[in-house]
Amino acid sequence: MTTAIWTIGTQGQHDEPFLGLLRRHSVDAVIDIRLHSEGRYFKFASGKHIRALVEGAGLAYRHEVAFAPTAAMLKAYKAGGAWASYEPAYENLIVERRMGELWTAEYSRYERPCLLCAEVDPAHCHRRLLAEFLAKEFGLPIVHLVGGRTHDNN
């Protein structure tokens, strides 16, 4: 049974500090919610690399594209679109894709899961929006892992 929702971004991360954060918080699963997990900009961000790293540490790794924004949403936002437009579009996608039901069926078995995306700051990242939805839906606290520190969203 899930006790909280953790989130983390890959940008600027390196193996040991990243694993250290996950270990300090006893995370048991990393759920990669990026649309593309190939890590085009640097090796650490590659889904293959992160999978090997976290599974080597005894944690589960899953890449769940159903939790990612659509390609069109992501393209529009990265081309200078406003967060004020992206946020409600992603929140609608959460409902449309029935992400709460998917969470219950596939991920609620993890006690301490961590949503992974690229952005360092969760403020403008879909992982925060998904975490907030799950927190509200299931009555869970949120812990954002940012660099070497945490930010509780309670």
C-alpha positions as CSV (number, residue, x, y, z in Angstrom):
1,M,0.0,0.0,0.0
2,T,1.4,3.4,-1.0
3,T,2.3,5.7,1.9
4,A,3.3,8.8,-0.1
5,I,4.2,9.9,-3.6
6,W,7.8,11.0,-4.3
7,T,8.9,12.9,-7.4
8,I,12.3,13.5,-8.9
9,G,13.8,15.1,-12.1
10,T,16.7,13.8,-14.1
11,Q,18.1,17.1,-15.2
12,G,21.5,17.7,-13.7
13,Q,21.6,14.4,-11.8
14,H,24.4,12.0,-11.4
15,D,24.4,8.3,-10.4
16,E,25.4,8.5,-6.7
17,P,23.5,11.6,-5.6
18,F,20.4,10.4,-7.4
19,L,20.6,6.9,-5.8
20,G,21.4,8.6,-2.5
21,L,18.2,10.6,-2.6
22,L,16.2,7.5,-3.4
23,R,17.8,5.5,-0.7
24,R,17.4,8.2,2.0
25,H,13.7,8.2,1.3
26,S,13.4,4.4,1.0
27,V,11.9,4.7,-2.4
28,D,11.0,1.2,-3.7
29,A,10.0,2.0,-7.3
30,V,10.9,4.6,-9.9
31,I,8.1,5.3,-12.4
32,D,9.4,7.1,-15.4
33,I,6.6,9.2,-16.7
34,R,8.5,10.9,-19.6
35,L,7.1,10.6,-23.1
36,H,10.6,9.8,-24.4
37,S,13.0,8.0,-22.1
38,E,15.9,7.8,-24.4
39,G,17.8,10.7,-22.7
40,R,18.9,12.6,-25.8
41,Y,21.0,15.2,-24.0
42,F,23.1,13.2,-21.6
43,K,23.8,9.6,-20.6
44,F,22.3,9.8,-17.1
45,A,18.8,10.7,-18.4
46,S,18.6,7.6,-20.6
47,G,15.8,5.3,-19.5
48,K,18.2,2.3,-20.1
49,H,20.8,3.9,-17.8
50,I,18.3,4.8,-15.1
51,R,16.7,1.3,-15.3
52,A,20.0,-0.4,-14.8
53,L,21.0,2.0,-12.0
54,V,17.8,1.6,-9.9
55,E,17.3,-2.1,-10.6
56,G,21.0,-2.6,-9.6
57,A,20.1,-1.0,-6.3
58,G,17.2,-3.4,-5.8
59,L,14.4,-0.9,-6.8
60,A,11.7,-1.5,-9.4
61,Y,11.7,0.6,-12.6
62,R,8.8,1.1,-15.0
63,H,8.4,3.5,-17.9
64,E,4.7,4.4,-18.1
65,V,3.9,6.4,-21.2
66,A,0.3,6.6,-20.2
67,F,1.3,9.1,-17.5
68,A,3.2,11.3,-20.0
69,P,1.8,14.3,-21.8
70,T,0.9,13.9,-25.5
71,A,3.6,14.8,-28.1
72,A,1.5,17.8,-29.2
73,M,1.2,19.1,-25.7
74,L,4.9,18.8,-25.1
75,K,5.8,20.3,-28.4
76,A,3.6,23.3,-27.9
77,Y,4.9,23.9,-24.4
78,K,8.6,23.6,-25.3
79,A,8.0,26.0,-28.2
80,G,7.1,28.7,-25.8
81,G,3.5,27.8,-24.8
82,A,2.2,29.1,-21.5
83,W,2.1,26.9,-18.4
84,A,-1.3,28.3,-17.8
85,S,-2.5,26.4,-20.9
86,Y,-0.4,23.3,-20.4
87,E,-1.5,22.7,-16.8
88,P,-5.3,22.3,-17.5
89,A,-4.6,20.4,-20.7
90,Y,-2.6,17.8,-18.7
91,E,-5.2,17.7,-15.9
92,N,-7.8,16.9,-18.5
93,L,-5.5,14.2,-19.9
94,I,-5.3,12.7,-16.4
95,V,-9.1,12.2,-16.4
96,E,-9.3,11.2,-20.1
97,R,-6.7,8.5,-19.7
98,R,-8.1,7.4,-16.3
99,M,-4.7,7.7,-14.7
100,G,-6.2,7.1,-11.2
101,E,-7.4,3.7,-12.3
102,L,-4.1,2.8,-13.9
103,W,-2.3,3.8,-10.7
104,T,-4.6,1.5,-8.7
105,A,-4.1,-1.4,-11.0
106,E,-0.4,-1.2,-11.7
107,Y,1.3,1.0,-9.1
108,S,-0.5,1.0,-5.8
109,R,1.4,-2.1,-4.7
110,Y,4.5,0.0,-4.3
111,E,4.9,1.5,-0.8
112,R,7.2,4.3,-1.7
113,P,7.0,5.1,-5.4
114,C,8.8,8.0,-7.1
115,L,7.5,9.7,-10.3
116,L,10.5,10.5,-12.5
117,C,10.6,13.2,-15.2
118,A,13.2,15.5,-16.7
119,E,12.6,18.9,-15.0
120,V,14.5,19.8,-11.9
121,D,11.8,22.0,-10.5
122,P,8.5,20.3,-10.1
123,A,6.6,23.6,-10.2
124,H,6.4,23.5,-14.0
125,C,6.4,19.7,-14.6
126,H,3.6,17.3,-15.2
127,R,4.9,15.0,-12.5
128,R,3.7,17.6,-9.9
129,L,0.3,17.6,-11.5
130,L,0.1,13.9,-11.5
131,A,1.4,13.7,-8.0
132,E,-1.2,16.3,-6.8
133,F,-4.0,14.3,-8.5
134,L,-2.9,11.1,-6.9
135,A,-2.5,12.8,-3.5
136,K,-6.0,14.1,-3.7
137,E,-7.5,10.9,-5.1
138,F,-5.9,8.6,-2.5
139,G,-5.2,10.9,0.4
140,L,-1.4,10.7,0.1
141,P,1.4,13.2,1.0
142,I,3.8,14.3,-1.7
143,V,7.6,14.6,-1.3
144,H,9.5,16.3,-4.2
145,L,13.2,15.3,-4.3
146,V,15.1,18.3,-5.7
147,G,18.9,18.1,-5.9
148,G,20.1,17.2,-2.4
149,R,17.0,18.4,-0.6
150,T,13.3,17.6,-0.3
151,H,10.2,19.7,-0.5
152,D,7.1,18.4,1.1
153,N,4.0,19.4,-0.7
154,N,1.6,19.1,2.3
